[in-house]
Amino acid sequence: MAAKEGATNYLPIWFATLSGILSEAVIAYFLLGGLKIKKNTDVELKKPEKFNTKQIQTLCVIAGALSLILLFKVDIGAAAFIGSGILLMLGVADEKEAVS
């Protein structure tokens, strides 16, 4: 459709867009003090805790929903409802707290 209107060379438009976005990003970097930011060495990094049972169950349900979507071509909404139903049956979260 664009070729029918005579637009066949997109590189000038692409480069103009790229240069505009890049120049805005560089200006914002300097205006917001990107060079002045220094690392804070006083912060203590601690190892994250291991996943608890509810988190592992949730990850398994997410993986199952993804496999339904990708392998069995189930609709995303249907897979989400199936996954949420399974999580509700497992009692992973408090329904009243989640809704409020």
Secondary structure, DSSP 4 states (H G I P E B T S, - for coil): -TTTTT----HHHHHHHHHHHHHHHHHHHHHTTTTT----TTPPP-PPPPP-HHHHHHHHHHHHHHHHHHHS---HHHHHHHHHHHHHHHT-S-HHHHH-
